[in-house]
């Protein structure tokens, strides 16, 4: 329907007249006030749609003291996890009636982080969310002081500030336990970058599960989240296997590295999972369509976004809220399987 009404800019009183309510009632509906009857709220919202009315955010901010905007600062959104974290945060903020103002830094120095927060203060945002998965971002946030509520995301509990994150340790334990339960005597691991808290948490979970099972803990292979690093790890593992090392199961810290490893094993003439079982982490959209479909650990980025915004709103309301880490889920597909009897290592 085409917007109706006068050619001048629409104001709140136009909506009030259309809905047959007071100016104050329209204001309460727009600002999400709970004390409005459902039928009245529906009438006002219908009038807003029919007129094509858009609230004046600057005027509303003057009245309420809130721009209903949350600042989000991050360093790297090139990888799947950070990108999906941003998507989850934006959706959760929008569902709560907030917009997200995003700043992507080239480097996580204290000066760059401080400048980003200062810009958010100048924009009068209500609070700041910071993605702090890497050590330099964590260190920079330690040096930033802001009057705004600050919530960190995916910091692994490395900051004193209120934080939310996915339970990376439990996710890595799920992946490792799955492979051990299939009969593999140990599980090799390809890590993420050494300066990533998430990568270290996944190493911790992998080691803890092997130790709990009394299994040998092999030396890690180091990756950097990219398929090329997974490919290089796959070539090294194949070479070590040819030299006689027992390698039947690999857990990789993300799916992109698993993609590269699968390609390397294929080139080396090794079949997955007949020769080596493979498990990733993240559940990329492409994971079910790899050859073979990839067993992986899924992170719930939508729930992560919801909890981050919930924590922001609690801080804005002056409430003390402590949230549990977001749980992970193991998705079992065709890339993991038992060690075939004919291929069981001697002594098993």
N, C-alpha and C positions, 0 to 999 in steps of 0.2 A: 504494500500500500504506500502511495506517495505521502510524504509528510504533509499535514494540514496546518492551517493557522496563518498568522500574519507573517509578512515578509521580514519583519524585524527579528532579531535573535530571540529565540524562545527562552523563557525564564520559568522558574519554578511555579509561579502563580498561574501560568498557562496550563501546566499539568494539573494543578489543584482545581482549576475551573472545569477542565475536561473530566476529571475523576469525581467531581462533586465533593471534595474534601478540603480541609484547610491547608494552608501553606506549610504549617508545622508538621502535619501528617505526611506530606510529600517528603519533607526533609528527613523525617524519621525513617521512611522507607528507603530512601537513597543511601542513608548512612547506616543501614542495617540494624536499626533499633528494634529490639524484640517486642516492645509493647505496641504492636499494631495487629489488629484482627486480620486473620488470613484473607477474608473476603475483601477487606479494605486494601490490603497489600496487593491483592490480585488486580483490583480496579486501578490502582495507581500505576502498577507495572504495565498494564494494558494501555493506559493513557500515554505513558512514556514511549512505548513502542509505536503507537499510532501517530504521535506527534513527531517522532524522531528526535526527542529531547536528549541532549547530552549535558550532564551536570558540569558546571564550571568548577574544575578541580582547584583552581587557585582560590576562588571565593570560598569553596568548601574547606580548604586547608586553613584559611583565616578564621573561620567559625569554629572548626573542630580541633585545630592545632595538629592535624594529621593530614599528610598527603596521600596516605594509603599506598605508599611505595616502599619496597624493600630493596636495598642495594645488595648486589651480589658481586663479589670480586673473586677471580680465579686467575691462574697462570696459564694453564694448558687445557684446552678442550678438544685437542686433536684425537685423543683416544676415546674409545667407546664409553668407558665408565664415566669420565668427567662430562662428556657430552650428554649422556643420559641422565646424569645427576642434575644438570642444568634444566633439561626438559621436565624432569619430575618436580623440581622446585618451582618452575614457571607455572605449571599446571596447578600445583597446590596453592600457590599464591593467588592465582586467578580465581580459584574456587572459593578462597577466603575473602575475595573482594579487594585484593591488592594487586598492584603491578610490580614487575621486577625490573630494576635498572641494573644493567650488566656492564661490568668493566673487566676486560681480559688484559692482563699485564704481560709484557714481553719478558719480564724477569721479576722474581719475587724478592726484591731487595726491600729493606726497611723503608727507604725513601719512596720507592714506587708504591708500596702498600700504604704508607702514610698519605701520599698524594691522592690515592684512590679513595681512602676514607674521608679525607678533607673535601673532595669533590662531592661525595655523598652527603656530607654535612651541609655543604653549600646548596645542594638540591633539596634539602629539608626532608630526606628520607626518614622513615620511622625507625628503621633498624638496619643492620648489616649482617649478611651471611657471607662467610668466607670458606672457599674450598681449600682445605689445607692438607693435601695428601703427601706433599713433598716437604723435606726437612727445611729447605730455605723459606718456604711459605710459613711454616710453623715458627721459625726463628723470627721472621719479619713481624708476624702478628704479636709476638711477645713484646716487641718494641713500639707497638702502636697503642696510643691511648686515645680513646674516643668517648664523648658523652653519650653516644648512641648504644643501645643494646647490641651486643656482638655475639653471634652464634657461629661456631665452626662446624663444618660438614666433612665427614670422612677423615678426621684427624687421628683416629685410632686412640682417642683419649689422651693425646699428647699435650693438650692445652688445659689450663685451669678454667678457661671460659666455658660456658655451657656448650655442649657439643652433641651432635647426633652422627650416627654412622651405621654401616652394615657390619655384622659380626663376621669379620674376615677370618678370624681364627677358627671359629666353628665351621665355616664353609670349607676351609682347607682340611679340617679333620673329617668332614663328610666325604670329601673326594678320596682321601687316603684310606679311610675305613672301608669304603666301597671296594677299592682295589684289593685290600687285604682280605676282605670277606670272599672275594672271588678266588682266593687261593694263592695269590702272589706273595712270595716270601718277603719282599720289600718293595718300595716304591721310590723311583728316582724323581727328582724335582727340578724344573726349570723355573728360576725365580724371575721377578720383575726387577727394576732398577734398585740399587742398594740404597738410594736416598728416598725411596718411597715407603711410607709407613704402611700402606696397604700391602705392598710386597713383603715387608718384614713380618707383618701379621700372618700372612699365608705361609711363610716359612715356619713360623712358630707353631701354627696349627699342624702342619705336615710333620714336623719333628715330634710334637707332643703325641700325635696318634701312633707314630711308629714306636716311640718309647713305651707307650701304654701297652702296645702289643708285643713288646720284647723283640721287635724287629730291628735289623741292622739299619742304621741311618747313613745312606750314601752321601758322598760329597755333592753339593748342589752344582748345577750348571747355571750360569748367569745369563739372563736375557735383558731386554729393554722394552718389553711390551710389543715389539714389532714382529711381523711374520718372518722377516729376514733373520732375526736372532733365534727364533724357533727353528728355522731351517738349519742354521749353523749348529744348534744343539742336537738336532736330529742326526746330522752327519757325524758328529762326535760320538753320539751314543751307538750308532751303527758300527763305527770303527772299533769302539770298545767291546761291543758284543762279538765282533769277528775275532777279537783277540782273546775271547774266552770268558769275558765278564758276564755274570748272570744279570740280564736286563730284560724284564718281562712286563713292566708297568711304569708309565710316566705320568706324573701330574704336573701340568703347566699352570703358571700363575694367571694366564688369561687365554682367551680363545684365539686371539690373533697369532700368538706364538704357536698355539696348537696347530693352526692352519699351516704354518711353515714347517712344523715338525712332520705333519702328515705327508707333505710333499717330499721331504727329504727321505723319509722311510720308504715311500713308494719308489723313489729313484734308486734306493739301495736294495731293492728287491725284498723288502720286509712287508709283510701283510698285517694290517691292523683289523681286528685284535688277535688274529691267529698267532702272530709272533710277538707283538707288543701291544698291550692295552694302553689307551690314551684317554686322559680326562683333562678338560680345560676349566675355565672359570669366567663367568660373566653371562653366558648364554646370548651370544650374538644372534641377530635375526637369521644369519646364514648358517648357524650351527647345525640345524636339523637337515641341511641340504649338502653338507660336506660329504666326502666319500672316505670312510663311512660316516653316517651321522654321528655328531660328536656328543659324547657324554660330558656334561658340564655342570657347574654350580651356578644357579641363577641368583642374581642380586635384584631385590625389589626396589627399583629406583623411584617408583610412584610412592611407595610407603615411606621411603627415605625423605622425599620432598614433603610429604604430609607431616611427618614428625618434625622436620626442620621448621616449617611454618608454624606448627603447633607450639614449638618451643619459643619462637619469636613472639607470638601472640601472648604467651604466658609471661614473658619478660616485660612486654609492653603493659600488661595488666598488673605488674608487680607481684606475680605469683612465682613461687619456687617450684620448678618442674624438673624431674629427673627421669629421663626416658631410657628404656632398655635398647640395646643395639637391635637393628632390624635383622631378623633371622634370614638365613639362606635356605635354598632348596636344591637338592641334587636331582638332576634330570638324566635318567639312565637311557642311553641310546646305544647304537651298535658299535661304537669305538672301544668299548670295554667288555671284556669277557674273561672266563676262567683260563688258566694255563691248560692247554690240551694235555691229556695224559701222556701221549707220546712225546711231548716236548717238556715234561716236567724236569727240572734240574735234578741231577743225581743227589740222592739222600733225602728227597722229598717223600 
